[in-house]
Amino acid sequence: MNRRQFAAAAAGLLTPLKAARLPVRKGVYAPMLPRELSWTERFRLAREVGFEEVECNTAAGDAEAGQIRAAAESTGLRVHSVMNSTHAKYPLSSPDPAVVASGLQGLETSLRNARFWNSDTVLLVPGFVTPQVGYRECWERSQKEIRRILPMAAEMKVVIAIENVGNRFLLSPLEFARYVDEFNSPWLKAYFDVGNIVRNGFPQDWIRTLGKRIVKLHLKDPLARPVPNASASPRAPLLEGDVDWREVHKALAEIAYSGSATVELPGGDAAYLLDISRRVDKILAGI
């Protein structure tokens, strides 16, 4: 900016520079796609409405895993991440060894799915603080079990990505960063959900604190203000909730984030999915 432009800007005579689009790939959570369609038809629809990637749950069996891989290959829609399907039912923080064993088995299956689908991450909720499981216990037990499986993740070249959810655990960005750092492994990172912390924090603050630890993003737009009789933060359409998306865009640009951003919302038809895809475009453009 030269002296004349600076003077004009100071006087409010220049239009502010438009924010650059983030170099982020648009993903959709597979259960959002119409379940009455075959996997190939679902993936084709996702591509047609503008998504570049998909995140799938752990496959129910070998047959489903094969169908998903075939759908990805035929449509060119990459399965970028696997959402582990057993961490809620079989948390690694449980005091019951049988529950933990089932949780590890589910995580191993998710890692094998990821390698089979050429995905680079598995999403994991590490544990849950409950009346029976204290905060320290959740921290120590989950880390112990994850360390047992990290060599498998390293061998498969799949990152285990820890997500922030409503599990009464990792309640600040500083704790989340410390939890990740204590593994000291490139195969353990953060899966940051933009919408999951608007009731008790600001996404842009978490993004700046977590920085390069973030390997993947989830997008949703809940209401931060309490709603009577609501058990969780009610979700609003993207760009209509309480997330400050311009500040999120700015924070992501500051940390030079260039991974995937996956929408995690209720499902719907083609028109609904197209509308969501266009809303994500606005978020990534900083509009």
C-alpha angles and dihedrals in degrees: 000000000000126000094267092049091047091052092048092049091050089052091050093246098124126074109242115255113266115249114252119245111257115247090239129135117232115236135183128207107243097230088063089068119088107276094206088071125081117255091257091051091048093051092046090052091050090054093046093056092049109267119139101193142020135214116215133195120241106290117257090227146328093289094057092043089055093048091052092049091049090049091051093049095047096046101033091233106140122222096223099175143018119219106215107236101200105054095094096047096036108028119189088226093064119122088219111092091206091056091048091049090054090048092052091047090053091049091050090052090051091052091050090049089051093053091045091051095040090243120156102209143042116202113225133183098208100207149317131252108223138160086272098041118055125209095256091046091052090050097047099039095047093048092048093053095042090053088056092058100037093090088060091050090049092049091051092041091233122138118227102221118201114216129208110231139150093289097117088246135112090017098175134043090240091058092045091052092048092048091054094043094054090068091057089201133127087217095065117066142141128281101200120206108201095201101043096078105042091104092061108015149010120269094216090057092051091047093053092046096047093041114155091008088079111095100165140015136216119205125211133133115220127173113260095202116088117258119206114257093002114139093198140013105295113235123236127193112280111279091019101077131073100278111116095225095183090057090046089052091049093049093048090050091051093055090042092236111187105164132098131305114201124195112227107190139122115294130253148154130299095276091051092048092048090053091051091048091054091048090054088052088057092049092051091047092053093239 
